[in-house]
Amino acid sequence: MDEASIWVKAAPEAVWALVADPARYGELSPENIGGRWANNSAPRPGAVFKGTNKRGVMRWTTTCTVLEYDAPKRFSFQVAESNMRWGYRLEPEAGGTLLTEWREHAGPMPVAARIFTASRLLGRDREQIMVDGMRTTLERVKRAVEAGRG
């Protein structure tokens, strides 16, 4: 499992409003350019959202199923195309929130994803790119929430 954390000078509810809304991911992620709930789903375990991603000239869409939706503590989802689980933990700490983003393989990566990753079209060291992206995302969440854009 990979994870990164950052302290945000805001209540967990303010941070939650940003990290549990896939439509806002385009503002935060260095790779995701936005998401939308599928079939007018309400956010809850089992709900599905589509994420749109871009790296260089490559673009792709993912199908994500919510695993946890426990406001304002935990939000996680599984990406069908990569068999990867992603999530956020929010813990009150020192008058603010300790925000942790994590990811883990839920099982073997599907063959199509392995071929795509091996092609290096998404970067030489895809795993490190993803960890670095988590840090960037957390820094952007912190800036947005602390500036009142959460």
C-alpha positions in Angstrom: 0.0 0.0 0.0 1.2 3.5 -0.8 0.0 6.5 1.1 0.8 10.2 1.7 -0.5 12.6 4.3 -0.8 16.3 4.9 -2.2 18.5 7.6 -4.9 20.9 6.6 -6.0 23.9 8.6 -9.7 23.2 8.4 -12.3 20.9 9.9 -12.7 17.4 8.4 -16.1 18.5 7.0 -14.5 21.2 4.8 -11.9 18.8 3.5 -14.5 16.1 2.9 -16.5 18.3 0.6 -13.5 18.3 -1.7 -12.1 14.8 -1.6 -15.4 13.0 -1.7 -16.6 14.8 -4.8 -15.2 13.2 -8.0 -16.4 16.1 -10.1 -13.8 18.3 -8.3 -10.9 15.9 -8.9 -9.9 17.8 -12.0 -8.9 20.7 -9.8 -6.7 18.6 -7.6 -5.1 15.7 -9.5 -2.2 16.0 -11.9 -3.8 13.3 -14.0 -7.5 13.2 -13.4 -9.4 15.9 -15.3 -12.8 15.3 -13.7 -15.4 12.8 -12.8 -19.2 12.4 -12.8 -21.6 10.1 -11.0 -23.0 7.4 -13.4 -26.7 7.1 -13.8 -27.4 10.0 -11.4 -26.0 7.9 -8.6 -26.1 9.4 -5.1 -22.8 9.1 -3.3 -22.9 5.9 -1.2 -21.2 2.5 -1.1 -21.9 0.8 -4.4 -22.4 4.0 -6.4 -20.4 4.3 -9.6 -18.6 7.3 -11.0 -16.6 7.7 -14.2 -13.2 9.4 -14.1 -11.5 11.1 -17.0 -7.7 11.1 -17.1 -5.0 12.7 -19.2 -1.3 12.3 -19.3 0.5 13.9 -22.2 -1.5 13.1 -25.3 -3.1 10.0 -23.7 -6.7 10.2 -22.5 -8.8 7.5 -20.9 -11.9 6.9 -18.8 -12.2 4.7 -15.7 -15.2 3.2 -14.0 -15.0 3.5 -10.2 -17.2 1.9 -7.6 -17.5 3.5 -4.1 -16.4 1.1 -1.4 -16.6 3.5 1.6 -18.6 6.7 2.1 -18.4 7.6 5.7 -18.6 11.4 6.0 -16.4 13.0 7.0 -14.0 10.2 7.8 -13.4 7.8 4.9 -14.0 7.7 1.2 -12.6 4.9 -1.0 -13.3 3.4 -4.4 -12.1 0.7 -6.7 -11.1 1.3 -10.3 -12.3 -1.5 -12.6 -9.7 -1.0 -15.3 -6.6 -1.2 -13.0 -8.0 -3.2 -10.1 -6.6 -0.5 -7.9 -8.3 0.8 -4.7 -7.9 4.5 -3.8 -9.1 6.3 -0.7 -8.9 9.1 1.7 -8.8 9.1 5.5 -9.7 12.3 7.4 -8.7 12.6 11.1 -9.2 15.6 13.3 -5.8 16.7 14.5 -4.5 19.9 16.2 -7.5 22.1 15.3 -7.4 20.9 11.6 -7.4 17.6 9.6 -4.8 15.1 8.9 -5.7 14.0 5.4 -4.2 10.8 4.0 -4.6 9.5 0.5 -3.8 5.9 -0.1 -3.9 3.3 -2.9 -3.4 -0.4 -3.1 -3.7 -3.2 -5.6 -7.0 -5.1 -5.0 -5.6 -8.1 -7.0 -3.7 -8.7 -10.2 -3.7 -5.9 -12.7 -5.8 -6.8 -15.7 -3.9 -7.9 -18.8 -4.9 -4.7 -20.8 -3.7 -2.5 -18.0 -0.4 -4.4 -17.7 0.3 -4.0 -21.4 -0.6 -0.3 -21.4 1.7 0.2 -18.3 4.5 -1.7 -20.0 4.3 0.5 -23.1 5.5 3.4 -20.9 3.0 5.7 -22.7 2.0 6.9 -19.2 5.6 7.3 -18.0 8.7 5.3 -17.3 8.0 4.5 -13.6 4.2 4.5 -13.4 4.2 3.4 -9.7 6.4 6.4 -8.7 4.4 8.8 -10.8 1.2 7.7 -9.0 2.8 8.2 -5.5 4.1 11.6 -6.6 0.7 12.4 -7.9 -0.8 11.7 -4.5 1.5 14.2 -2.9 0.6 16.8 -5.5 -3.1 16.1 -5.0 -2.8 16.6 -1.2 -1.0 19.9 -1.6 -3.7 21.1 -3.9 -6.4 20.0 -1.5 -4.7 21.9 1.3 -4.3 25.1 -0.8 -7.9 25.0 -2.0 -9.5 24.3 1.4 -7.3 26.8 3.3 -8.1 29.4 0.7 -11.8 28.8 1.2 -12.4 27.0 -2.1 -13.2 23.7 -0.5 
